[in-house]
Amino acid sequence: MAFRRTLAAATLALTAACATTSQVKPVPVATTEAPAPAAPAPVAETKKEPDMRETFAHAVAAFDAGDYAKAEEGFREVVANAPQSLNSQFNLGVIAERQGRIADAQAAYEKVRFLEPGHVPTLLNLGRLYRVQEKYEDAIALYEAGLKVKGREHEASLLNNLTVAYRLSGKHELAEATARRVLARHPEDAEAYKNLALVYYDQGKYRLAELVLANARKLDEKDPGIYNNLGMIYLKLEDRPRALAQFQKAVSLDERFAPGYLNLGAMALAWRDYAGAERSFSKAVELEPGSSEAWLYYAYALDGQKGRDAKKGLAAGEAFEKVLSLRADQNEALCGAGWAYAVERAGWDKAEGFLQRCKDLGSTSAQDKQMIDSKLQGIAAMRKSGQPEPAPEENAPNPSAVGGSGSMLDKVSDEAAPQEGAPAEGAAPVDGAGASPEQGGPAAEPPAETPRAE
């Protein structure tokens, strides 16, 4: 089935990939008080100002406690009484983004941008939303407009994010030039080094990328993104134990670092350690509920377990549906939902609908259409006979990959033990050392292809 081939081929072409780019984090801009309205307020409103500051502070506390509903209520109250409150309006966007309500987040950020075109936190978060949706040209236009605002011409955070947008759109020369522009004025900017390293990574210059990241690590050894990107490089160099160690280091430094969990999940999924992949991807979707990619691979991890537990298949179907709610054009999720729901009677109604839609896709091959017809006929026959659908076959984990433990991560951790003569972490690259060529994995086998940066 096309879905099965896609699952295997896509598994590690995924978002390790989500690499780290900008360290923009959706957090409230202000944590102490709400800004006063721009225009003089009537006396009656002025008396309310202390109350609004208290409301704002309570909303921030609720946000920090994870009570987004209460936080949103508080920030909306402040905005209603002080429409010019940029911080409250921005925080409404942050909450919407945390909850995966991308359209609402974008609308909130646009309101702030209308009031203050040079509001850097808004430009960064709005640009990030564009990038998540692969609207790279929109992100570029946004950052370039922000840099034209008086006083923002050399804003390092905007330039760093512009570098990211250029790179993601394939404009590597502009990306490298922009990163160097930052370093010319800010030679100790670790983010610029990270972005420059990713430009080299995209071009296959892995040892050069490793060297540049070594400079970034000297400047900020606590940045999880540096270790995440080093892990991506080591995967390209086929050094999986070292790659795993870097991804684990990244999430140990920041338990909310989603790219690290995505990459850990990618490694587990490649070795058909579906339970381990589920754990990592579940954390990723918790941290980035608006990421269609995270949901897609979470669905893959669940789907891989449906042969042993039909409820995992139903959960996979729901995850694929979540992908479609974020990206209606994601055909992998469309077909995946059909096959996932087909695992159990409770999902047959949805399975029939999704499979028919999958069959109608122009990209669905004649062979795949025959398989869909066979499945639909099987469901119809089972309905008629009242018998349950037989559990689908599940490919057993590769014993040599998981060491019999059922966990690829445990096995690779064992292999990561220091070896005599092995280079120490951060050692300078060996002259002449190059990356091994990528290998494509067969459909139902653990993919050997390594992650690539978006």
N, C-alpha and C positions, 0 to 999 in steps of 0.2 A: 504494500500500500504506500502511496506517496507520502502519507503522514509519517510512516515508519522510517522511510528513507530520510525525510526531512529532519526527523527527530535526531537521528544519528549524525547526520552531516552538520546539523546546526549546533549540536550540543556544545562543542568547544569553539565555535566561531562566535560564541555569544559574548557576553559582556564583560568579560575580563577586560576586557573590552570596555566595559563601562569605566574602565580605567579610572584614575582619578584625574580630574582636570582642575576645576576651581574648588577652592575650599569654602565656597559660599555655603553657609548653613542657614536654613530657614528658622531663625530665632527672632524674638521681638527686638526691634531697634532700641526701644527705650524700656527701662525697667523701674523707673522711679516716679515719673509723673507724666501726665498727658500735656502736650503743648497747648498753649492758649490759642484761641482763634486769631486769625491774622487781623481782622478788623476789630475795632473797639466794641466790646459787648455791652448790652444794656446793663443797668445796675442789677436787675433781678438775676440776669445770667451770671454776672460777676460773683454774686454770692454763692452760686453753685460751683464755682471753680474748685474750691477745696474738696467738695463732694466728688467731683469728676476725677480729681487726682487720686482720691481714695478708691474710687471705682476702678480706675486704671491699674492701680497697684494690686488690687484684688484679682483683676483679670490676668495680670502677669503671673501672680502666684498660682492661679488655677491652671494657666498654661504650663508652668513648670511642673505642676503635679500631674499633668496629663489629662486634666478635665477640660477638654477643648470646648465642650458645649457651654460650660459656665464661663470660660474665657471669652468665647465669641459673644455671649450675651453682654458681658461687661464692656468689651471694646465697641460693640454696636451702640450701647448706651452713651458712651463717650462721644462717638461720632455724631450721634443724634443731637447732642448738646453743644458739640464743638466740631462742626463740619470740616474745619481746617486742620484737624488733628491728624497729621501725616502718620505719626507712630501708630495710632489706633487703627487707621485704615490699612496700613502696611501689615500690621499684625493679623488683621482679618484675612489677608492674603496668605500669610504664613500658615494659619490654621487650616484654611481650605486646602492648601498644598499638602499639609500633613495628612489630611483626610482623603487625599486622592481626588479632590474636586478641582480638577485642573482649570476648567472654564471659569469657575468662581474665583479661583486664585488669580488668574490672569486679569479678570475684570477688576478685582480689588487693587492689583498693582497698577493697572492702567489709570485708575482714579488718582493714585498718588502721583504718578508721572504727569498727569494733566495739571495737578496743582504745583508740582515742582519737577520740571524736566531733568534736573541734574541730581535727583535723589539717588545716590549711588546704590544703596541696598536694594531699592526697587529695580534699578536697571540690571543688577546682578541676578536677582531672583527671577525676574521676568525673562531675561535672556536664558536662564537655565531651563525654564519651562519650554521655551522655543526649541532648545537643543534636545530636550527629552522627546519632543514631538518631531524631531528631525527637521525642523524649520530653520535650517542653518543660515540661510540668506536673511531671514527676519532677525535672527540674533545678531548677525554682522551689522545690519542696518541700525539696530538698536544701540549697540556699543559705539559704533562710529558717530551716531547722533549724540550720545552722551559725552563723547570726547570733544565735541564741538562746543559744549556748554562752557562758558567762561569760567576759568579756574579749574576745569577738569581735563585740560589738554594732556596732562601727563599722569593722570590717575592710574596708578599701577594695577589696581584690581580690574579696572575696565580693560586695560591693555592685555592683561593676562587672559581675561575671558574672551577678548577678541582673538587672541592667539588660538584659543581652543576652537572657536567657531570657524576660523580659517582652516585649521587642521581637519576638523570634521567634514568640512565641505571639500576637502582635497586640495586646498590652496596652500601647499606646503612651503612654497617660497615666501609668501606673505606671512605665514605663521612663523617661520624662522626669523624673518626680518622684524616682526613685532616683538617676539621674545627677546631678541637682541636689543631692541629699542628700550625695553624695560631694564635690561641688565646694564645698559650704558649709563643710565641714571641711578639705578639701584642695584649695584653689583652683589648685594647680599640678599637678593630676593629669591628665596628657595622655590617659590611657585613658578617663576620664570624658567628656572633650571628644569623643573619637572616638565613644563610644557615643551621646552626645547628637546628634552630627552624623548618625549612622545612623538615629536616630529621625526626624529631619527628612527625611532621604533617603527613608525609607519613605513619608512623607506627601507626597512630591513637592515639598518645599521645598528645592530643590537649591542655590539661591544662599545660603540661610541655612545649609545644611549645609556649603557651601564656606567660609563665614565662620567657622564654629565650628572647622572643621579647621585653618584658618589659625592659630587660637589654640593648637591642639594642636601644630602644627609649631613654633611659637615655643618651646614647652616641651621638645620632643624631636624635633629635626630628623633623628635617625637611626632613627626608628621606621618600618619599612617599611609598617606598616598604615595610616599616615596617607596615604602616597602611593597605596597601593592604593585606598583609599576615595575619594581625589580623582579617581583614574582612573575609578571608577564614576560619579561625578558628571559628569565631562566626557563620558562616553559618553551619559548621559541628555541632556546639552546638545548632543549630536551633534558634539562636537569630538573626533573620533577620534585625530588626531595627538597632541593633548595627553594624551588618555587613555592612549595607548600609551606615551608618555614617562613617565607616572606609574607604570605597571605595571613598566616596565623599571627605573625607579629603585628600586622596592620590592625586586625580586629582586637588584639590584646591592648593596643594603644588607645583604641577608640571603639567601644562596643556598639556604637551607632554608625560605624563606617560601612555603609551598604556595599560598595564595590568589593570589599574584601570578602563578604559573605557570598556575593555573586560568583566570585572566582573560586572560592572553596567549593561551592555547589557545582560549578562547572567541572572541576577536577573529579568530584565524586560521581557526577552523572556520566562522565566519560568512561569510568570504570564500572558502570552499572551498580554503584553503591547508591541505590535509590533512596534508602532511608537516610543516609548521610546527606544526600543532595536535598532531600525534603527539609531537613533541619536547617540547612544553610539558606535555602531559598525562602523558607517561611520567615526567617529573620529579615531577609532582604525586602520582601513585600510588606512586612510590618513597618520597616523604616522608610520605604519608598512606595506607598500604595498607589501612586500614580504612574508607576513604571510598567508599561505593557510588557517589556522584555523580561523583567523580574517575574511577573505573573506567568508568562509563557513557559519559562523554564521550571517554575514551581509546578506548573501543570504537567510538564514532562516527568518530573520526579515522582509525582503522585501516580501518573499513568503507568509508570514502570512497575508499580506494586499491585496493580489491579488483579493480576493473576492469582495472588495469594489472598487478597482482601478486596472484594468487589466494591466495598465502600470507598476505597481509595480511587476507584474508577469514577464513581459519582463525584467525589471531591475534585478529581482532575477535570471532569466536565464543567464544574462550576468555575474552576480557575480559568479554563479556556474561555468561558463566557465572560469572565472579568476582562480578559485580554480584549475580546471583541467590543466590550463597552468602552474601552480606552482607544482601540484602533479597529474600526469596523472593517478595514480592508485587510486584516490579518488572516489570510486564507489558511495558514497552518493551524491557527486556533479553531477556525471553522470546521475543518476536517477532523482535527483532534477531538473536538467536543463530541462529534458524532460517534467516533469509535470508543471514546471513554464512556459515554452514557450507555452504549450498547452492552456493557458488561452485566447489567442487572435489570430485571423487570421494571424497577422503579424509574429507570432512566430511559426506557424504550421510546416513550412519546417524544422526548427531546432528541433521542438518537435518530429517529426516523426523519425528523425535520432537518437536522444538521447534515445528515448523510445525503439527503436529497439535494440540499444546497451545495454540498461538496461535489456531488456528481455533476451538477449543472455548471460548475466552474470551467472556464475555457482551458485552464491549465491541467485539468484532470485527464489522465491518459485513459485510453480504451480499456487497458487491463485493470486499472483502478476502478473504472466504472463497473466492470464486471464483478469485481470484489464487493463493491457497494451493493449492487443488485443482489448478490448472493447473501450478504448480511441482512438486507431488508427482507428478503424472502424467508430467511431463517427466523427473524423476529416474528414475522407474520405467522409462520408455522407454529412457533412456540406459543404465541398468543392463542392460537386455535386449539392446541393440545393441552394448554394449561401447564406445560412443563417449564421449569426454569431454564434460562440460557446457560449452557455449559460455560464454565470459567475459561477465559482465554489462556493460552500458554504464556508462560513468563520465561524469558531467557534467564537462566541461572547466572549469578555473578561468576565472573572468571576467578576460579580458585587461586590461580597464580597471581592474580592482581590483588585480591583481598586477603591473601594469606589464611583463608579459611575463617576469618573473623567476621566477614560480612561488612567490613569497613575499609575502604581504600585509604582513608586518612590514617588509620592506625598502621597500615602496612607501609605507606610512604614515610610516616614518621620514623618507623624502624630503620628504613633505608637511609634516612637523613642523618644517621649517626656520623660524626666526623671520621674521615678516612685519612690515613697517612698520605701526605702529599697533596691533599685536597686544598684548594685555595681558601683562605679565610674570608669571611663575609666582608665585602667592601674592598677586596684585593684588586689591584690594578689588572686589567685584562691582559691575557697572554698574547704576545705578538703573533699575528697570523691566525689567531683563533677565529673561526667563523661559525655562523649558525648552520645547523644541519637543515637540509631541505624539508619542507612540510610534507606530511604524508596524509592522504585522505583515508578515512576508515570506512569499512563496508557498512551496509545499512544497519544490520542488527548487532554489530560488534562495537565495543568501546572505541570511539573515534580517536585517532591518533593526531588529528589536527589540533594545533595549539591555538589558544585564544588570540584574537587580534583586536587592537584598540579601535574604538569607533572613530 
